[in-house]
Amino acid sequence: NNWAKIWIVNSERMPSDDEKGKHGKDSSGKILARLLILAGAATIGIVIMSQRQLVKNNQERFHMSAHHLGDAVHGPATWLSRSMHDALSRSTDIGSNKDEEILDVEAMVADLSERLTRIEARRTFSVPVVSHSQAKYHEEIEESMKDTQTKSESAIESKPGKLMCEGKEIKSEVVYWKDVSSDKEYIAPTAKQDSYEQYLTFEYDMGGWNNVRMGVECIVVVAHATGRTLVVPPPQNLYLLGAPQIDPKTGKKKHKKLGFSDFFNLDALRSHKGLKVLTMEAFLQRQLVELKLQSKLPPGNKTDLWGKQLWSYLGSIADGKPMWSGTVLAMPDDFPEPGNEKERQLIQQYAAGRRLSRYQEFTNKRHLHIPAGGKHRLLQHFYTFTVFRDSYQRNFYRRLIRDSMRYIDPVHCAGNKMIQAIQSISQNLGFGGKYYALHIRRGDFQYKNVKLPASTIVQNLKGNTIIPRNSLVYIATDDPQGTCEHCRSGGKLCPPANRSAPQSSYPPGCMADPSWDAFINNGWILVFSRNFTTQHESNVAGALDGVNPNYLGLIETIICSRAEAFAGTWFSTFTGYIHRLRGYHGLAESTYYHSNGKLDAARSSQSIGAGYAREWRIGWTTDNGRPIRRRR
């Protein structure tokens, strides 16, 4: 209709009868031309309307793929260089008459659809392992991980890692990291050795915490591999991490922005000779000294920039902003060598259908900056994002992240305390200290098809096949009450639960019965994090007292990592990280998914692949790059 109106306003008026007589010979031609123009305008109008409908039809796919653009739809975006929240909110408003914005959204949907198609085409996640003999299964795993093993490498000497709680070293089953003294001296053969310093700055991912963690891990590997100084951003408002901490003395709530050192030990990273680490404030001070152009100095010569102003400044003065999203970074630049079939196959295995990126164009750039979204976003696992010719270098980065990018001791101490409390309950119940764990993501999780009622989860886990009857089960969930009060489907709140209604009457992601009763009826005894606070009447009340509430999710990954068996939510990077931690502990092969059709996906014999939805066995090898066998 709008296009038709535009045509009527701007077209020539229709000829009068006199004009028809005067121009009788060509009037029919003019009328035909005008009719063709009108038909063309009508066609364009139909196309626009169909495009609007296309956007509407693809909204769900857009949200399902939102990790490729950003997960900030539901979170605070004031610290982003551009408010992704506002952009996505506008783009999904189908009633808007801003056709340009709608067309932009369609371009994004098309890009996301293409990515999904590529990802689905290469996934073999659901390969069942039940048909394999145990020997054959391990033989396939060994074969899929041959690239990690090099006979010429001497054994790596290491000592068990240390955990300090309240100033004392304790022995704990949560410790998986090691002290590899030779790693501290290692300098990457791909690192540029120059007299002048080069910098790598980055923005935190706009998604949930585990998306942030994945991006930071990739950045750390790139910094070490290139010899660049890693510049750590200042504390920020992080998505879903803003819970206030109660001051035990005053009872008042304390809000705190969170940053790198709130989760990771900077000193552990600085202990590596091949990795230089700098705070953002120190970097901005260097900018004042090293840069001569006034246009590149920090605004107002400030060294305490934060949020949007900081991201805008870094993006504007950086010498390069790599677009590595969805790619694999191969190093060195002549890898693979022409004619070297073994190297070509290795890169092909790591790439898994993704295009190769090269560092060569950035080698001589003083300052590289990695923005948080779009084609710059590093929502990948560090061990599949990078591939190096040198097998020792590949194995080194698996050790670097395992040993030096672990959570700070207070988080592991709290996790140890919680595990002991859960084991105490198990002992009292006569279960010998054993417990099982589930991660069940509900709420605003955009992947609606993996949000399932407890009864379906029991069916997917084959009743009591994986978790026996009369077992203690820890539930890590964003819906501990079992009400699905904040559950959404397609961006809309779910209708109220009604147990008497058939599940088929509810949209995907919503539940007629969101309770945990089906678990109880299956013979499981359930515990949640809320059972371990002083407000709860239990024999382990107080285990979480004084713990920063923003650490609860991190603590729950530690709890789940030590469970006898664990089943998580497909598409969840929270579940994915638990899978990796269990791999460090030798428990990866007793890890499952309770999502439809994905039960054995974590246990497939394939050990490497692309995508962020799950982790891969190649990420948790021994010090010499061999598969980790099951151990307790």
C-alpha positions as CSV (number, residue, x, y, z in Angstrom):
1,N,0.0,0.0,0.0
2,N,2.8,2.4,0.8
3,W,4.5,1.7,-2.5
4,A,1.2,2.2,-4.3
5,K,0.7,5.6,-2.6
6,I,4.2,6.7,-3.5
7,W,3.6,5.8,-7.1
8,I,0.3,7.7,-7.3
9,V,1.9,10.8,-5.8
10,N,4.9,10.8,-8.1
11,S,3.4,9.6,-11.4
12,E,2.0,11.8,-14.1
13,R,-1.7,12.4,-14.0
14,M,-3.9,10.4,-16.4
15,P,-4.7,12.2,-19.7
16,S,-8.0,14.0,-20.2
17,D,-10.3,13.2,-23.2
18,D,-8.8,16.1,-25.2
19,E,-5.4,14.9,-24.5
20,K,-6.4,11.4,-25.6
21,G,-7.6,12.8,-28.9
22,K,-4.5,14.9,-29.4
23,H,-2.3,12.0,-28.6
24,G,-4.5,9.2,-29.8
25,K,-1.7,7.3,-31.5
26,D,0.4,6.8,-28.4
27,S,-2.2,7.1,-25.5
28,S,-2.7,3.4,-25.4
29,G,1.1,2.9,-25.1
30,K,1.3,5.3,-22.3
31,I,-1.6,3.7,-20.4
32,L,0.1,0.3,-20.9
33,A,3.3,1.7,-19.6
34,R,1.6,3.2,-16.6
35,L,-0.2,-0.1,-15.9
36,L,3.1,-1.9,-16.1
37,I,4.6,0.6,-13.6
38,L,1.6,0.1,-11.3
39,A,2.0,-3.7,-11.7
40,G,5.6,-3.4,-10.8
41,A,4.9,-1.2,-7.8
42,A,2.2,-3.7,-6.7
43,T,4.8,-6.5,-7.1
44,I,7.3,-4.6,-5.0
45,G,4.6,-4.1,-2.4
46,I,3.8,-7.8,-2.4
47,V,7.5,-8.6,-2.0
48,I,7.8,-6.2,0.9
49,M,4.8,-7.8,2.6
50,S,6.1,-11.2,2.0
51,Q,9.5,-10.1,3.4
52,R,7.6,-8.9,6.5
53,Q,6.0,-12.3,6.8
54,L,9.3,-14.0,6.2
55,V,10.8,-12.1,9.1
56,K,7.8,-13.1,11.2
57,N,8.2,-16.8,10.2
58,N,11.9,-16.7,10.9
59,Q,11.7,-15.0,14.2
60,E,12.0,-18.2,16.1
61,R,15.0,-19.3,14.0
62,F,16.5,-15.9,14.6
63,H,16.2,-16.4,18.3
64,M,17.4,-20.0,18.1
65,S,20.5,-18.6,16.3
66,A,21.0,-15.5,18.4
67,H,24.3,-16.7,19.8
68,H,25.8,-15.7,16.4
69,L,24.7,-12.1,16.9
70,G,24.6,-11.6,20.7
71,D,22.6,-12.8,23.7
72,A,22.0,-9.3,25.0
73,V,18.2,-9.3,24.2
74,H,17.3,-9.8,27.8
75,G,20.4,-8.3,29.5
76,P,21.8,-4.8,30.4
77,A,23.5,-3.3,27.3
78,T,24.6,0.0,28.7
79,W,28.2,-1.1,28.6
80,L,28.1,-2.2,24.9
81,S,29.6,-0.1,22.1
82,R,26.2,-0.3,20.5
83,S,23.1,-1.4,22.3
84,M,22.4,-4.8,20.9
85,H,19.3,-5.0,23.1
86,D,17.7,-2.0,21.4
87,A,18.7,-3.1,17.9
88,L,17.3,-6.6,18.3
89,S,14.2,-5.3,20.0
90,R,13.5,-2.9,17.0
91,S,14.3,-5.6,14.5
92,T,11.8,-8.0,15.8
93,D,8.9,-5.5,15.9
94,I,7.0,-6.7,12.9
95,G,4.5,-3.9,13.1
96,S,7.2,-1.3,12.5
97,N,7.1,0.7,9.2
98,K,10.8,1.1,9.1
99,D,11.4,-1.1,6.0
100,E,15.1,-0.5,6.1
101,E,15.4,-2.0,9.5
102,I,13.3,-5.0,8.5
103,L,15.5,-5.7,5.5
104,D,18.5,-5.5,7.8
105,V,16.9,-8.2,10.0
106,E,16.2,-10.3,7.0
107,A,19.9,-10.1,6.0
108,M,20.8,-11.2,9.5
109,V,18.2,-14.1,9.4
110,A,19.6,-15.2,6.0
111,D,23.1,-15.2,7.4
112,L,22.0,-17.1,10.5
113,S,20.1,-19.6,8.3
114,E,23.2,-20.2,6.2
115,R,25.3,-20.7,9.4
116,L,22.8,-23.2,10.8
117,T,22.7,-25.1,7.6
118,R,26.5,-25.4,7.6
119,I,26.5,-26.4,11.2
120,E,23.8,-29.0,10.9
121,A,25.4,-30.4,7.7
122,R,28.6,-31.3,9.6
123,R,27.2,-32.4,12.9
124,T,27.5,-36.0,13.9
125,F,26.7,-35.4,17.5
126,S,24.1,-38.2,17.8
127,V,26.3,-41.1,16.9
128,P,25.2,-43.9,19.3
129,V,27.9,-45.7,21.2
130,V,25.7,-48.6,22.4
131,S,26.5,-50.6,19.3
132,H,30.2,-50.5,19.9
133,S,32.2,-52.9,22.0
134,Q,34.1,-51.1,24.7
135,A,37.4,-52.0,23.0
136,K,36.2,-50.8,19.6
137,Y,34.9,-47.6,21.2
138,H,38.3,-46.7,22.7
139,E,40.0,-47.7,19.5
140,E,37.9,-45.2,17.6
141,I,38.6,-42.5,20.2
142,E,42.3,-43.2,19.9
143,E,42.1,-42.9,16.1
144,S,40.2,-39.6,16.3
145,M,42.8,-38.1,18.6
146,K,46.0,-39.2,16.8
147,D,46.9,-35.6,16.0
148,T,47.4,-34.8,19.7
149,Q,50.1,-37.4,20.2
150,T,53.7,-37.1,19.2
151,K,56.2,-39.9,19.9
152,S,59.1,-37.5,19.9
153,E,57.8,-35.6,22.9
154,S,59.3,-36.5,26.2
155,A,57.1,-37.0,29.1
156,I,55.8,-33.8,30.7
157,E,56.8,-33.6,34.4
158,S,54.0,-32.2,36.5
159,K,52.8,-32.0,40.1
160,P,49.3,-32.0,41.4
161,G,47.8,-28.5,41.7
162,K,47.2,-26.8,45.0
163,L,44.0,-25.4,46.5
164,M,44.2,-22.8,49.2
165,C,41.1,-22.3,51.4
166,E,41.2,-19.8,54.2
167,G,45.0,-19.6,54.0
168,K,45.6,-23.3,54.2
169,E,46.3,-25.9,51.5
170,I,43.7,-28.6,51.4
171,K,43.4,-31.9,49.6
172,S,40.3,-32.0,47.6
173,E,38.7,-34.1,44.8
174,V,37.8,-30.9,43.0
175,V,41.5,-30.3,42.0
176,Y,42.1,-31.3,38.4
177,W,44.8,-28.7,37.5
178,K,48.5,-29.4,37.6
179,D,51.7,-27.5,38.2
180,V,53.8,-28.0,35.0
181,S,57.0,-26.0,35.7
182,S,58.3,-26.3,32.1
183,D,55.1,-24.5,30.8
184,K,56.1,-21.4,32.7
185,E,59.1,-21.0,30.4
186,Y,57.5,-21.9,27.2
187,I,57.4,-19.2,24.4
188,A,55.3,-19.9,21.4
189,P,57.3,-20.5,18.1
190,T,54.6,-18.4,16.4
191,A,55.1,-15.4,18.7
192,K,56.7,-12.4,17.1
193,Q,59.8,-11.3,18.9
194,D,60.3,-7.6,18.4
195,S,61.7,-4.7,20.4
196,Y,58.4,-2.9,20.4
197,E,55.3,-4.0,22.3
198,Q,52.0,-5.0,20.6
199,Y,48.7,-5.1,22.3
200,L,45.5,-7.1,22.2
201,T,42.3,-5.6,23.7
202,F,38.9,-7.2,23.8
203,E,35.3,-6.7,24.9
204,Y,33.5,-9.3,27.1
205,D,30.9,-11.3,25.2
206,M,27.4,-10.0,25.6
207,G,25.9,-13.4,26.4
208,G,25.8,-15.4,29.6
209,W,28.9,-16.1,31.7
210,N,30.0,-19.3,30.0
211,N,29.9,-17.4,26.6
212,V,32.1,-14.8,28.2
213,R,34.5,-17.5,29.5
214,M,34.7,-19.1,26.1
215,G,35.6,-15.9,24.4
216,V,38.3,-15.0,27.0
217,E,39.9,-18.4,26.6
218,C,40.3,-17.9,22.9
219,I,41.7,-14.4,23.5
220,V,44.3,-15.8,26.0
221,V,45.5,-18.4,23.5
222,V,45.8,-15.8,20.7
223,A,47.7,-13.4,23.0
224,H,50.3,-16.1,23.9
225,A,50.5,-17.5,20.4
226,T,51.2,-14.1,18.8
227,G,53.3,-12.6,21.6
228,R,50.9,-9.7,22.1
229,T,50.4,-8.1,25.5
230,L,46.9,-9.1,26.8
231,V,45.0,-6.1,28.0
232,V,42.3,-7.0,30.6
233,P,39.1,-5.0,30.5
234,P,38.0,-3.2,33.7
235,P,35.0,-4.6,35.6
236,Q,31.7,-4.4,33.8
237,N,28.0,-5.2,34.1
238,L,27.9,-8.8,32.9
239,Y,24.7,-10.4,31.6
240,L,22.9,-12.4,34.3
241,L,25.6,-11.6,36.8
242,G,24.5,-8.7,38.9
243,A,23.1,-10.2,42.1
244,P,23.9,-8.0,45.1
245,Q,25.9,-9.5,47.9
246,I,24.7,-8.9,51.5
247,D,27.1,-7.3,53.8
248,P,27.1,-9.6,56.9
249,K,27.9,-6.7,59.2
250,T,25.4,-4.2,58.0
251,G,22.8,-6.3,56.2
252,K,23.0,-3.9,53.3
253,K,23.2,-5.0,49.7
254,K,26.4,-4.4,47.8
255,H,26.4,-4.2,44.0
256,K,29.6,-4.8,42.3
257,K,30.7,-4.7,38.7
258,L,32.6,-7.9,37.8
259,G,35.8,-8.4,35.8
260,F,38.5,-10.8,34.9
261,S,40.1,-11.0,38.4
262,D,36.8,-11.8,40.0
263,F,36.8,-15.2,38.2
264,F,40.4,-15.9,37.1
265,N,43.8,-15.6,38.8
266,L,45.8,-13.0,36.9
267,D,49.0,-14.0,38.8
268,A,48.7,-17.5,37.4
269,L,48.7,-16.1,33.8
270,R,51.5,-13.7,34.6
271,S,53.7,-16.5,35.8
272,H,54.0,-17.6,32.1
273,K,57.1,-16.1,30.5
274,G,55.4,-16.2,27.1
275,L,52.3,-14.2,28.2
276,K,52.3,-10.5,29.1
277,V,49.3,-9.2,30.9
278,L,48.3,-5.5,31.4
279,T,45.4,-3.8,33.1
280,M,43.3,-1.5,31.0
281,E,44.3,1.5,33.2
282,A,48.0,0.7,32.6
283,F,47.4,0.4,28.9
284,L,45.6,3.8,28.7
285,Q,48.5,5.3,30.6
286,R,50.9,3.9,27.9
287,Q,48.6,5.4,25.2
288,L,49.3,8.8,26.7
289,V,53.1,8.3,26.4
290,E,53.5,6.1,23.3
291,L,51.0,7.8,21.0
292,K,51.8,11.1,19.3
293,L,48.6,11.8,17.4
294,Q,46.1,13.8,19.5
295,S,43.2,12.0,17.8
296,K,44.3,8.6,19.3
297,L,44.7,9.7,22.9
298,P,42.1,8.6,25.4
299,P,39.1,11.1,25.7
300,G,40.1,13.8,28.1
301,N,43.4,12.0,28.6
302,K,41.5,9.7,31.1
303,T,42.9,6.4,32.2
304,D,39.7,5.1,33.9
305,L,37.4,4.8,30.9
306,W,34.6,2.3,31.2
307,G,31.7,0.8,29.3
308,K,30.4,2.3,26.1
309,Q,33.0,5.1,26.1
310,L,35.9,2.6,26.5
311,W,34.6,0.3,23.8
312,S,34.1,3.2,21.4
313,Y,37.6,4.5,22.0
314,L,39.3,1.1,21.6
315,G,37.4,0.4,18.4
316,S,38.2,3.7,16.9
317,I,42.0,3.7,17.5
318,A,42.8,0.0,17.0
319,D,45.0,-0.8,14.0
320,G,43.0,-4.0,13.3
321,K,39.8,-5.7,14.3
322,P,40.0,-9.4,13.2
323,M,36.7,-10.9,11.9
324,W,37.4,-14.5,13.1
325,S,33.8,-15.5,14.1
326,G,33.0,-18.9,12.9
327,T,36.5,-19.6,11.5
328,V,39.5,-21.6,12.5
329,L,42.8,-19.7,13.0
330,A,45.7,-21.7,11.5
331,M,49.3,-20.9,12.6
332,P,51.9,-20.3,11.3
333,D,50.8,-18.7,8.1
334,D,52.5,-21.3,5.9
335,F,50.6,-24.1,7.6
336,P,49.9,-26.4,5.8
337,E,52.9,-26.7,3.6
338,P,52.1,-27.1,-0.1
339,G,51.9,-30.8,-0.9
340,N,51.9,-31.9,2.7
341,E,48.8,-34.2,2.8
342,K,49.1,-34.9,6.5
343,E,49.0,-31.3,7.4
344,R,46.1,-30.6,5.0
345,Q,44.1,-33.4,6.6
346,L,44.8,-32.1,10.1
347,I,43.6,-28.6,9.2
348,Q,40.5,-30.1,7.5
349,Q,39.7,-32.1,10.6
350,Y,39.9,-29.0,12.8
351,A,38.1,-26.7,10.4
352,A,35.1,-29.1,10.2
353,G,33.6,-27.0,7.3
354,R,34.7,-23.6,8.5
355,R,36.9,-21.3,6.5
356,L,40.5,-20.7,7.6
357,S,41.7,-17.4,9.1
358,R,45.2,-16.1,9.0
359,Y,47.1,-13.9,11.3
360,Q,49.5,-12.6,8.6
361,E,47.7,-9.4,7.8
362,F,47.9,-8.3,11.5
363,T,51.5,-9.3,12.2
364,N,52.8,-5.7,12.1
365,K,49.8,-4.0,13.7
366,R,50.5,-2.4,17.0
367,H,47.1,-2.7,18.5
368,L,44.4,-5.3,17.7
369,H,40.9,-5.1,19.2
370,I,38.3,-7.8,19.4
371,P,34.7,-6.4,19.7
372,A,32.0,-8.4,21.3
373,G,29.6,-9.1,18.5
374,G,29.0,-9.7,14.8
375,K,31.8,-11.2,12.8
376,H,34.3,-10.4,15.6
377,R,32.6,-12.6,18.1
378,L,34.6,-15.6,19.4
379,L,31.9,-17.9,20.6
380,Q,34.0,-21.0,20.1
381,H,36.1,-23.4,22.1
382,F,39.7,-22.4,22.2
383,Y,41.0,-25.8,21.2
384,T,38.9,-25.9,18.0
385,F,39.2,-22.2,17.2
386,T,43.0,-22.5,16.8
387,V,45.2,-25.1,15.2
388,F,48.9,-25.1,15.2
389,R,51.4,-27.1,13.1
390,D,53.4,-28.0,16.3
391,S,51.7,-30.7,18.3
392,Y,53.6,-29.6,21.4
393,Q,52.1,-26.1,21.0
394,R,48.6,-27.6,20.6
395,N,49.0,-29.6,23.8
396,F,50.5,-26.7,25.6
397,Y,47.4,-24.5,25.2
398,R,45.2,-27.3,26.5
399,R,47.4,-27.3,29.6
400,L,47.5,-23.5,29.8
401,I,43.8,-23.1,29.9
402,R,43.3,-26.1,32.2
403,D,45.9,-25.0,34.8
404,S,46.0,-21.2,34.6
405,M,42.5,-20.3,33.4
406,R,40.7,-22.1,36.2
407,Y,38.4,-20.4,38.6
408,I,39.9,-18.6,41.6
409,D,40.4,-20.6,44.8
410,P,37.4,-19.2,46.7
411,V,35.0,-20.6,44.0
412,H,36.7,-24.1,44.2
413,C,36.7,-23.9,48.0
414,A,32.9,-23.3,48.0
415,G,32.5,-26.1,45.5
416,N,34.5,-28.5,47.7
417,K,32.3,-27.5,50.7
418,M,29.1,-28.1,48.8
419,I,30.3,-31.5,47.5
420,Q,31.2,-32.6,51.1
421,A,27.7,-31.5,52.2
422,I,26.0,-33.4,49.4
423,Q,28.1,-36.5,50.1
424,S,27.2,-36.2,53.8
425,I,23.5,-36.4,52.9
426,S,24.3,-39.4,50.7
427,Q,26.1,-41.2,53.5
428,N,23.2,-40.6,55.9
429,L,20.8,-42.0,53.3
430,G,22.9,-45.1,53.0
431,F,24.1,-44.3,49.4
432,G,27.8,-44.5,50.2
433,G,28.5,-40.8,49.4
434,K,27.5,-41.2,45.8
435,Y,25.3,-38.6,44.1
436,Y,24.1,-37.8,40.5
437,A,23.5,-34.5,38.9
438,L,21.3,-32.8,36.3
439,H,21.5,-29.4,34.7
440,I,18.0,-28.3,33.6
441,R,17.8,-24.9,31.8
442,R,14.4,-23.2,31.5
443,G,13.5,-19.6,32.0
444,D,14.3,-17.3,29.0
445,F,16.6,-19.9,27.3
446,Q,15.9,-19.3,23.6
447,Y,16.1,-22.9,22.5
448,K,12.5,-23.9,23.4
449,N,12.7,-27.5,22.2
450,V,15.2,-28.4,25.0
451,K,13.0,-27.1,27.8
452,L,11.2,-30.2,28.9
453,P,9.0,-31.4,31.7
454,A,10.5,-33.8,34.2
455,S,8.4,-36.7,32.9
456,T,10.0,-36.3,29.4
457,I,13.5,-36.1,30.9
458,V,12.9,-39.4,32.8
459,Q,11.9,-41.0,29.5
460,N,14.9,-39.6,27.7
461,L,17.2,-40.9,30.4
462,K,15.5,-44.3,30.1
463,G,14.0,-44.4,33.5
464,N,16.5,-45.7,36.0
465,T,19.1,-46.9,33.4
466,I,21.6,-44.1,34.0
467,I,20.4,-42.8,37.4
468,P,19.3,-45.7,39.5
469,R,16.3,-45.7,41.8
470,N,17.0,-44.6,45.3
471,S,19.7,-42.1,44.3
472,L,20.5,-38.7,45.5
473,V,20.3,-36.2,42.6
474,Y,21.5,-32.6,42.7
475,I,19.5,-30.3,40.4
476,A,21.3,-27.3,38.9
477,T,18.5,-25.2,37.5
478,D,17.2,-21.7,37.0
479,D,13.7,-23.0,38.1
480,P,14.3,-24.6,41.6
481,Q,10.6,-24.3,42.5
482,G,9.5,-26.2,39.5
483,T,6.9,-23.6,38.4
484,C,8.4,-22.4,35.1
485,E,7.2,-18.9,36.2
486,H,9.7,-17.2,33.8
487,C,9.6,-19.7,31.0
488,R,9.2,-18.3,27.5
489,S,8.4,-19.7,24.1
490,G,9.2,-17.6,21.0
491,G,9.9,-14.6,23.2
492,K,6.5,-14.7,25.0
493,L,5.8,-15.8,28.5
494,C,4.3,-19.3,28.8
495,P,0.7,-19.8,29.8
496,P,0.1,-20.8,33.4
497,A,0.7,-24.4,34.2
498,N,-2.3,-26.7,34.4
499,R,-1.6,-30.3,35.3
500,S,-5.0,-31.5,34.0
501,A,-4.3,-30.1,30.5
502,P,-2.5,-32.2,27.9
503,Q,1.1,-31.3,27.2
504,S,0.3,-31.1,23.5
505,S,-1.9,-28.1,24.2
506,Y,1.2,-26.1,25.3
507,P,3.7,-24.5,22.9
508,P,7.2,-25.9,22.8
509,G,9.2,-24.8,25.8
510,C,6.1,-24.5,28.0
511,M,4.8,-27.1,30.3
512,A,1.4,-28.3,31.6
513,D,3.3,-29.8,34.6
514,P,6.6,-28.0,35.3
515,S,7.0,-29.7,38.7
516,W,9.8,-32.1,39.7
517,D,7.3,-34.8,40.8
518,A,8.2,-37.2,38.0
519,F,11.7,-37.3,39.4
520,I,10.5,-38.1,42.8
521,N,8.1,-40.7,41.4
522,N,11.1,-42.3,39.6
523,G,12.7,-42.9,43.0
524,W,15.1,-40.0,43.1
525,I,15.8,-37.9,46.1
526,L,16.4,-34.3,45.0
527,V,18.5,-31.5,46.4
528,F,18.9,-27.9,45.1
529,S,21.3,-25.1,46.0
530,R,18.5,-23.5,48.2
531,N,18.8,-26.6,50.5
532,F,22.2,-25.3,51.6
533,T,21.3,-21.9,53.0
534,T,20.6,-21.0,56.6
535,Q,17.1,-20.1,55.7
536,H,16.4,-23.8,54.8
537,E,15.7,-26.4,57.4
538,S,18.2,-29.1,56.6
539,N,21.2,-30.9,58.2
540,V,23.6,-29.1,55.8
541,A,22.1,-25.6,56.1
542,G,24.7,-22.9,55.8
543,A,27.1,-24.5,53.3
544,L,26.5,-21.5,51.0
545,D,26.6,-18.8,53.7
546,G,28.8,-15.9,52.8
547,V,29.3,-17.0,49.2
548,N,29.0,-14.3,46.5
549,P,25.6,-15.1,44.8
550,N,27.2,-14.4,41.4
551,Y,29.5,-17.4,42.0
552,L,26.6,-19.9,42.4
553,G,26.6,-21.0,38.8
554,L,30.3,-21.5,38.8
555,I,30.0,-23.6,42.0
556,E,27.3,-25.7,40.5
557,T,29.6,-26.6,37.6
558,I,32.1,-27.9,40.1
559,I,29.4,-29.9,41.9
560,C,28.1,-31.5,38.7
561,S,31.7,-32.2,37.6
562,R,32.1,-34.7,40.4
563,A,28.8,-36.5,40.2
564,E,28.7,-40.3,39.5
565,A,26.8,-39.5,36.3
566,F,25.6,-36.2,34.8
567,A,23.0,-35.2,32.2
568,G,22.7,-31.7,30.9
569,T,20.8,-29.5,28.5
570,W,21.7,-29.5,24.8
571,F,22.8,-26.1,23.4
572,S,23.8,-24.9,26.9
573,T,27.4,-23.7,27.3
574,F,26.9,-24.2,31.0
575,T,26.4,-27.9,30.4
576,G,29.2,-27.9,27.9
577,Y,31.7,-26.6,30.5
578,I,30.6,-29.3,33.0
579,H,31.3,-31.8,30.3
580,R,34.9,-30.5,30.0
581,L,35.5,-30.4,33.7
582,R,34.3,-34.0,33.9
583,G,36.8,-34.7,31.1
584,Y,39.6,-33.3,33.3
585,H,38.5,-35.6,36.1
586,G,38.2,-38.7,33.8
587,L,34.4,-38.7,34.0
588,A,33.5,-37.5,30.5
589,E,32.2,-40.9,29.4
590,S,29.5,-40.8,32.1
591,T,28.1,-37.6,30.7
592,Y,24.8,-37.4,28.9
593,Y,22.1,-35.1,27.5
594,H,18.5,-35.3,28.7
595,S,17.3,-33.4,25.6
596,N,15.3,-35.2,22.9
597,G,17.5,-37.4,20.7
598,K,20.8,-36.4,22.3
599,L,21.3,-38.9,25.1
600,D,24.7,-40.2,23.9
601,A,25.8,-37.1,22.0
602,A,28.6,-36.3,24.6
603,R,29.8,-39.9,24.3
604,S,30.1,-40.2,20.5
605,S,33.4,-41.6,19.3
606,Q,34.0,-38.3,17.4
607,S,36.5,-36.3,19.4
608,I,36.7,-33.0,17.5
609,G,34.2,-30.7,15.7
610,A,33.0,-27.2,15.3
611,G,30.2,-25.2,17.0
612,Y,29.7,-24.1,20.6
613,A,26.7,-26.2,21.6
614,R,28.9,-28.9,23.1
615,E,32.5,-29.6,24.1
616,W,34.8,-32.1,22.5
617,R,37.0,-34.9,23.9
618,I,40.1,-33.3,22.3
619,G,39.8,-30.5,24.8
620,W,40.8,-32.6,27.8
621,T,43.9,-34.7,27.1
622,T,46.7,-35.9,29.3
623,D,49.8,-33.7,29.5
624,N,51.1,-35.6,26.4
625,G,47.9,-35.3,24.5
626,R,46.4,-38.8,25.0
627,P,42.7,-39.5,25.9
628,I,41.9,-39.4,29.6
629,R,40.6,-42.7,30.8
630,R,37.8,-43.0,33.4
631,R,39.0,-42.4,37.0
632,R,37.5,-41.2,40.3
